[in-house]
Amino acid sequence: MQPDHGATKMTRRATDDSKALDAFLATKFEIDAMLERLAALSADHFETSPDEVNWGHVGTLNHYRAKLREITDMAFREGEHAE
């Protein structure tokens, strides 16, 4: 009697999919934590008081914005990632 390779493939695929789900969720939780930290930092005006703001702060925020724009454009298929 021949072994059922179809069942082996299904079991392997289910295991691979389960591992993929675990990796996906771990990555999602990491992203959620980063977003939470960024939101808190933004709510605190990036730890900068109005009396301290200089062009260096503006440059730093523009850099953050550019990186976030790249991510949001990819996620929402906008900008250069529009279909």
C-alpha positions as CSV (number, residue, x, y, z in Angstrom):
1,M,0.0,0.0,0.0
2,Q,1.4,3.4,-1.0
3,P,1.6,6.2,1.6
4,D,-0.9,9.1,1.1
5,H,1.4,11.9,0.0
6,G,-1.6,14.2,-0.4
7,A,-2.3,14.0,3.3
8,T,1.3,14.7,4.0
9,K,1.3,17.8,1.8
10,M,-1.9,19.0,3.5
11,T,-0.4,18.5,7.0
12,R,2.8,20.3,5.9
13,R,0.9,23.1,4.4
14,A,-1.3,23.5,7.4
15,T,1.8,23.6,9.6
16,D,3.5,26.2,7.2
17,D,0.3,28.3,7.2
18,S,0.2,28.1,11.0
19,K,3.8,29.3,11.2
20,A,3.0,32.0,8.7
21,L,0.1,33.2,10.8
22,D,2.3,33.2,13.9
23,A,4.9,35.3,12.1
24,F,2.3,37.6,10.7
25,L,0.7,38.3,14.1
26,A,4.1,38.8,15.8
27,T,5.0,41.3,13.1
28,K,1.7,43.0,13.4
29,F,2.0,43.3,17.2
30,E,5.5,44.8,16.7
31,I,4.1,47.4,14.2
32,D,1.2,48.2,16.6
33,A,3.7,48.8,19.4
34,M,5.8,51.1,17.1
35,L,2.7,53.1,16.1
36,E,1.6,53.4,19.7
37,R,5.1,54.8,20.6
38,L,5.1,57.2,17.7
39,A,1.6,58.4,18.5
40,A,2.7,59.1,22.1
41,L,5.8,60.9,21.0
42,S,3.7,63.0,18.6
43,A,1.2,63.8,21.3
44,D,4.2,65.1,23.3
45,H,5.3,67.2,20.4
46,F,8.3,65.0,19.8
47,E,9.6,66.0,23.3
48,T,10.2,69.5,22.0
49,S,8.8,72.7,23.6
50,P,7.8,75.6,21.3
51,D,10.6,77.6,22.7
52,E,13.2,75.0,21.6
53,V,12.0,74.4,18.0
54,N,14.7,75.1,15.4
55,W,15.3,74.0,11.8
56,G,17.0,70.9,12.9
57,H,13.7,69.8,14.5
58,V,11.9,70.6,11.3
59,G,14.4,68.5,9.3
60,T,14.0,65.6,11.7
61,L,10.2,65.7,11.4
62,N,10.4,65.9,7.6
63,H,12.6,62.8,7.6
64,Y,10.1,61.0,9.8
65,R,7.2,62.1,7.5
66,A,9.0,61.0,4.4
67,K,9.5,57.5,5.8
68,L,5.9,57.3,7.0
69,R,4.7,58.5,3.6
70,E,6.6,55.7,1.9
71,I,4.9,53.2,4.2
72,T,1.4,54.6,3.9
73,D,1.7,54.9,0.2
74,M,2.7,51.2,0.0
75,A,0.0,50.2,2.4
76,F,-2.8,52.2,0.7
77,R,-1.5,51.9,-2.9
78,E,-1.1,55.6,-3.2
79,G,1.6,57.9,-4.6
80,E,4.2,55.9,-6.6
81,H,2.5,52.7,-5.5
82,A,-0.9,53.6,-6.9
83,E,-2.2,51.0,-9.4
